[in-house]
Amino acid sequence: MVLNTSIRCAGLAVLSLFGCLPFASWNAASLPPARALFVFPDQARGRQGYMDELGRERIPARYLRAAAFAEGRAIVQLAEEPQSTAFIDGRGTVLCRLNLAFEEVTFSNERVILGGQVLTPAGQALFEVMGPWGGRDEGFAEGLLNVRKDGAYGFVDINGQEVITPRFAKASPFAEGLAAVAEMSTMADNQGYIDRNGEWVIQPKFSWANSFSDGLAQVRGGYIDKKGTLVISTEQLSRRLCRNPSCEVRTNDFADGLALVEVWDDWDESHDRFFGFIDHTGAVAIAPRFGLASSFSEGLAAAAADGPYGYIDKAGRWVVRPKFGEAGPFVNGLARVSAVAGKKDEAGWRPLKVGYVDVRGRWVRSWDELKPPPLPQ
């Protein structure tokens, strides 16, 4: 069964509508060898291009806006007109032009997704869906797309073929072979997990359930394994991490083997919360002592004691000393960061050094930006 087949169009008509180039090849075998590409700006010209992990320009900065590469392709805006979006490959070759705004396009699992419509990369309309929350779809996950039909949620494959009949009150994207869904029920504890056949693997018994990550999933009360067994309880974490009855522990998904936890406590007058990490057993891997921190990625996590950000390893040791005002996650060996590069001017604008650093904190490529003054309260 294909959802809403009435919107299917003839291939030539769609090519004309979306402006795709007829000679464009979307065969994955024709793409260049995979390599990490990162967006960088040419501020003098107001354009963006792509560099490699060593900071060398690979695709010249000739786009008004450029998105990150996914599945060997990237979405770029070619010209001043808002509807001048195109797909490029790793050489910068334009594969397809779409008369769509830059923000409207999502690409995943060899499918273009824009505002409830799913198309082939050549622009052929396949089927129409309603996004999970009535807005922009997040894209396919493990080859399946979360859709809504007649008020119920289910899943279709990349061709719009119904894989799991819409029958759930709520559904999250698949992760690690399972999807968190909610039964059509007035009961509070109506959430559990299904497999790709739509069969219950973990029966609905939770009032809240998140997607699996690193083999564990957050539910109301702690973390469960793929058998549905509670392996880390929030109560257990509170006993380990809190010092007074008013303390609250907030958890996050596991990433790279550890989960970020926030301890909201008032035992230290200078802070009301601290960040640390736990392992898969619930044991404290890094004691909550950071004023801010983010999840681990590629073995490092951004953290700040009481000031700028640096990066720590899984033992909680500083690998990159704190010196950044902003610090993103490491992806393919680089992280995007910013650092103060001077004093504020009379209008309150502060110069920043922005760019990418490697795992030792060395700048690979950087450029200057101005941070605007804070908005008045």
Summary of the structure (lengths in Angstrom):
residues: 377
radius of gyration: 23.6
end to end distance: 54.2
largest distance: 68.4
contacts: 1186
relative contact order: 0.08
helix: 7%
strand: 47%
